[in-house]
Amino acid sequence: MQALQFERPREWWPKERFRTGDVELEYICMPQAGKGARTLVFINGWCLRHSEWKAQMHRFSDCNLLFFNNRGHGESGLGCSTPATYLQDCAGDTLGLMARLGLERVTLVVHSMGTLIGALASAADGSPVDSMVMVSPVPGNPMDTLPYGWMFGPFIGAVERALGEPQSAEVARWYARNFRSGVFMVPSYLYFKAATFSGVSLDTYRKFVESVLDMGNGTFLTAFRAMVENGDEIGKGMRDLRIPVLAVAGNGDFLVGPHALEILRGRMPHMEMEIFRSATHFPHAERPEEFNKLVGDFVGRVDGSRP
C-alpha cells in the first residue's frame, strides 16, 4: 500500500493550552463549521497523542473539530494522577475543556484506551456528548482481551523493572534519540508490516513509535495500570449509555482481540459495528478515506440529515 498522503491545509490552527485541575492540556480547536455546529472531539489512545488523528484533521467540513492530548501524553502534564484516579481525571479534563469551549453537541471519537475515558465523560451529569465512535475499543481490563495477554503481562512487568534501573533507562533514552535513523526504524517497520499485514505508512508508523518513546515513564505505567485496575468497572458502566455508538475495528488488531467486540455487543446491543479488513489497531490511519466516510455518515444519521 502506498504511503498515506495528506493535503497541506490552507490554514494551520495553532496549538493552545488550557489549565484544568492540576494539569495544563495541549489542544487544537478547529471551529471550521462555525458556532452551533456539531463538534467532533478526538481522544487519543495509550502512549499516543493528537497527531494520531492526522488523517482526520481538516476533514468533516460540516463539523467543528477538537483534538487534545490526554494528561501525560504529548505536552500535557500528568499532574497528581495515580492508577486509581487516572482515567477519571482524564474524563474530567475532557469535560472541563468542552465546558471551557462552550460545546453543546458533541460526538466523541475515541481510540483504544480512550474508550474508557469516553464512557466516563459521556455518562457524567450535564455532559454535552450525544454520540460516540469507538475505534479499536478497550472494553475493560486490557489483559482480558489482548490476543497475547499471557505474553504482555510479563512484558509490562519487565519494562517496569527496567525503567527502575538507571542503566536500562539510559539505554531506552539512547534508543529514543536514535530511532529516526533508518538503521532502527526501517527494520522495525518492515517487521511490523510482515507480522500484522498493516497498511500503515512508514511516516505514520514513525509518529506512532515516537509518541511511545517520548512518553514519560510515569504516564506509561500509570495509564496501563489504571486500565488494568479500573477498566472492568468502567466498562460495565457502558450498559447504561443511551447514546448512539459506532464501533470500528480492524480484523487484524494485535492489541484488542475479537472478544472485546463481543463484550461490547453484549453491553450495547444497539450499537453499530464495522470491521475493516486488512487493518490492525489503527484503522483511522490505515484506511482513512473509508473511516472518515463512515464517521461522517454516522454523524449525519445522529443529526437526522442522512438515512
C-alpha positions in Angstrom: 0.0 0.0 0.0 1.3 3.5 -0.8 2.1 5.9 1.9 -0.8 7.9 3.1 -0.9 11.4 1.5 -2.4 14.5 3.2 -3.1 17.8 1.5 -1.3 20.8 3.2 -4.2 22.8 4.7 -4.8 26.4 3.7 -4.8 27.4 7.4 -2.8 25.9 10.3 -4.7 26.0 13.5 -2.4 26.8 16.5 -1.9 24.6 19.5 -3.4 26.1 22.6 -3.2 25.4 26.3 -5.9 25.1 29.0 -5.4 24.5 32.7 -7.9 22.2 34.3 -7.4 21.0 37.9 -3.8 20.1 38.4 -2.7 19.9 34.7 -2.2 22.0 31.6 -3.7 20.5 28.5 -2.4 20.9 25.0 -5.1 21.0 22.4 -6.1 22.1 18.8 -9.5 23.6 18.2 -10.8 23.9 14.6 -14.1 25.9 14.6 -14.3 25.3 10.8 -18.1 24.9 10.7 -19.0 27.9 12.9 -20.9 28.4 16.1 -23.7 26.0 16.8 -22.3 23.2 14.6 -21.6 19.7 15.9 -18.1 19.2 17.3 -16.1 16.0 16.9 -13.8 15.6 19.9 -10.9 13.2 19.3 -9.4 11.4 22.3 -6.1 9.6 21.8 -5.1 6.1 22.9 -2.5 4.9 25.4 1.0 6.2 24.6 -0.2 8.3 21.6 -1.1 11.9 21.1 -3.4 14.1 19.0 -1.2 13.7 15.9 -2.5 10.1 15.6 -5.6 11.8 14.1 -3.7 13.5 11.3 -5.9 11.8 8.7 -9.0 13.3 10.3 -7.7 16.9 10.7 -9.2 19.4 8.2 -11.9 16.9 7.3 -15.6 16.8 8.2 -16.3 20.3 6.9 -19.8 20.5 8.4 -18.4 19.9 12.0 -16.0 21.7 14.3 -13.1 19.6 15.4 -11.2 19.4 18.8 -8.0 17.4 19.3 -6.2 17.2 22.6 -3.7 15.1 24.4 -4.8 13.1 27.4 -2.9 14.1 30.6 0.7 12.8 30.5 0.6 12.4 26.7 2.4 14.8 24.3 2.9 18.1 26.1 0.0 17.7 28.5 1.1 17.2 32.1 0.4 14.1 34.2 -0.4 16.1 37.3 -1.1 14.1 40.5 -2.8 11.2 38.8 -2.3 7.7 40.1 -3.6 4.4 38.6 -6.6 4.7 40.9 -7.6 8.1 39.5 -6.0 8.4 36.1 -9.0 7.5 33.8 -11.4 9.6 35.9 -9.0 12.5 35.8 -8.8 12.3 32.0 -12.6 12.2 31.8 -12.7 15.3 34.0 -10.2 17.0 31.7 -12.4 16.3 28.7 -15.5 17.7 30.4 -13.6 20.7 31.6 -12.2 21.6 28.2 -15.6 21.1 26.5 -17.2 23.4 29.1 -14.5 26.0 28.6 -15.1 26.0 24.9 -18.9 26.0 25.3 -19.5 22.9 23.3 -23.2 21.8 23.2 -23.5 18.9 20.6 -20.5 16.6 20.8 -19.6 13.3 19.2 -16.6 11.7 20.9 -14.2 9.8 18.6 -12.1 7.7 21.0 -9.3 5.3 20.3 -8.3 2.2 22.4 -7.8 3.4 26.0 -9.8 6.5 25.1 -12.9 4.3 25.0 -12.9 4.1 28.8 -12.3 7.8 29.1 -15.1 8.5 26.7 -17.5 6.2 28.6 -16.9 8.2 31.8 -17.2 11.6 30.1 -20.4 10.5 28.3 -22.1 9.3 31.5 -21.4 12.4 33.5 -24.3 14.7 34.5 -24.7 17.6 32.1 -22.3 16.1 29.5 -22.8 17.5 26.0 -21.9 14.1 24.4 -24.8 12.7 22.5 -22.9 10.1 20.4 -19.6 8.2 20.3 -17.3 6.5 17.8 -15.2 3.8 19.5 -12.1 2.9 17.5 -10.3 -0.4 18.4 -12.2 -0.2 21.7 -10.8 -1.4 25.0 -14.0 -2.6 26.9 -12.3 -3.1 30.3 -9.1 -4.7 31.6 -6.9 -5.0 28.5 -5.2 -8.1 29.9 -8.5 -10.0 29.4 -8.9 -9.1 25.7 -5.3 -8.9 24.4 -4.7 -11.7 21.8 -1.4 -12.5 23.5 -2.2 -11.3 27.0 -0.2 -14.1 28.6 2.9 -12.6 27.0 2.0 -9.0 27.6 1.8 -9.2 31.3 5.4 -10.4 31.8 6.5 -7.9 29.2 5.0 -4.9 31.1 6.5 -6.3 34.3 9.9 -6.4 32.7 9.5 -2.9 31.3 8.6 -1.6 34.8 11.6 -3.2 36.4 13.9 -2.0 33.6 12.7 1.6 33.9 13.6 1.5 37.5 17.2 0.7 36.7 19.4 3.7 35.7 21.4 1.8 33.1 18.3 0.3 31.4 16.6 3.7 31.4 19.7 5.3 29.8 19.6 2.6 27.0 15.9 3.4 26.4 16.7 7.1 26.2 19.5 6.4 23.7 17.2 4.4 21.5 14.6 7.1 21.6 17.1 9.7 20.4 18.3 7.5 17.6 15.1 5.8 16.5 14.7 8.1 13.4 17.8 6.5 12.0 16.9 4.1 9.2 19.1 1.5 10.9 16.5 1.2 13.7 13.3 2.5 12.1 13.1 0.7 8.8 13.8 -2.9 10.0 11.2 -2.5 12.9 8.7 -1.1 10.4 9.2 -4.0 8.0 8.9 -6.5 10.8 5.7 -4.8 12.0 4.2 -4.9 8.4 5.1 -8.5 8.0 3.7 -9.5 11.4 0.5 -7.6 11.2 -0.2 -7.1 7.5 -0.9 -3.5 8.3 -1.3 -0.9 5.6 0.1 1.9 7.8 2.7 4.1 6.1 6.3 4.4 7.3 5.7 8.1 8.2 2.6 7.2 10.3 4.4 4.3 11.9 7.3 6.5 12.8 5.0 9.0 14.5 3.2 6.3 16.5 6.5 4.8 17.8 7.9 8.3 18.6 4.9 9.0 20.6 5.6 6.0 22.7 9.3 6.7 23.0 8.7 10.3 24.0 6.3 9.4 26.8 7.4 9.8 30.4 7.9 6.6 32.4 5.3 7.7 34.9 2.5 8.1 32.3 3.4 4.8 30.6 2.9 2.8 33.7 0.2 4.9 35.4 -2.2 4.7 32.4 -1.7 1.0 31.8 -2.2 0.2 35.5 -5.3 2.3 35.5 -6.8 0.3 32.7 -5.9 -3.0 34.5 -7.3 -1.9 37.9 -10.4 0.1 36.9 -11.2 -0.9 33.3 -13.7 -3.6 34.1 -15.8 -1.4 36.4 -15.8 1.4 33.8 -16.6 -1.0 31.0 -19.6 -2.5 32.8 -21.0 1.0 33.1 -21.3 1.1 29.3 -24.6 -0.8 29.7 -26.1 2.4 30.9 -25.1 4.5 27.9 -28.2 5.6 26.0 -26.5 7.3 23.1 -25.8 6.1 19.5 -22.5 4.3 19.3 -20.4 3.2 16.4 -17.5 0.7 17.0 -14.8 0.4 14.3 -12.0 -2.2 14.4 -9.5 -3.9 12.2 -9.7 -7.6 11.6 -6.0 -7.9 12.3 -5.9 -6.0 15.5 -2.9 -7.3 17.5 -3.9 -5.4 20.8 -7.6 -5.7 21.0 -9.0 -9.2 20.1 -12.4 -10.1 18.7 -13.6 -11.0 22.3 -13.5 -7.3 23.1 -16.1 -6.6 20.4 -18.3 -9.4 21.7 -18.2 -7.9 25.2 -19.2 -4.5 23.8 -22.1 -6.0 21.8 -23.4 -7.7 24.9 -23.4 -4.4 26.8 -24.7 -2.2 24.0 -26.8 -4.3 21.6 -28.0 -1.2 19.9 -24.5 -0.1 18.7 -23.4 -0.2 15.1 -20.2 -2.1 14.2 -17.8 -2.0 11.3 -14.8 -4.3 10.8 -12.2 -3.2 8.4 -10.3 -5.9 6.5 -6.5 -5.5 6.2 -6.4 -3.2 9.2 -5.0 -3.6 12.6 -5.2 -1.4 15.7 -5.2 1.9 13.7 -8.0 1.7 11.1 -8.3 5.5 11.2 -4.7 5.8 9.9 -4.6 2.6 7.8 -7.9 3.2 6.0 -8.5 6.9 6.4 -10.9 7.6 3.5 -13.2 4.7 4.4 -13.0 5.6 8.1 -13.8 9.3 7.5 -16.8 8.5 5.3 -18.1 6.0 7.9 -17.8 8.6 10.7 -19.4 11.3 8.5 -22.3 9.1 7.7 -22.8 8.1 11.3 -22.8 11.7 12.5 -25.2 12.6 9.7 -27.6 9.9 11.0 -27.3 11.2 14.5 -28.3 14.7 13.3 -31.1 13.2 11.1 -29.6 14.6 7.9 -28.8 11.3 6.3 -30.6 8.0 6.1 
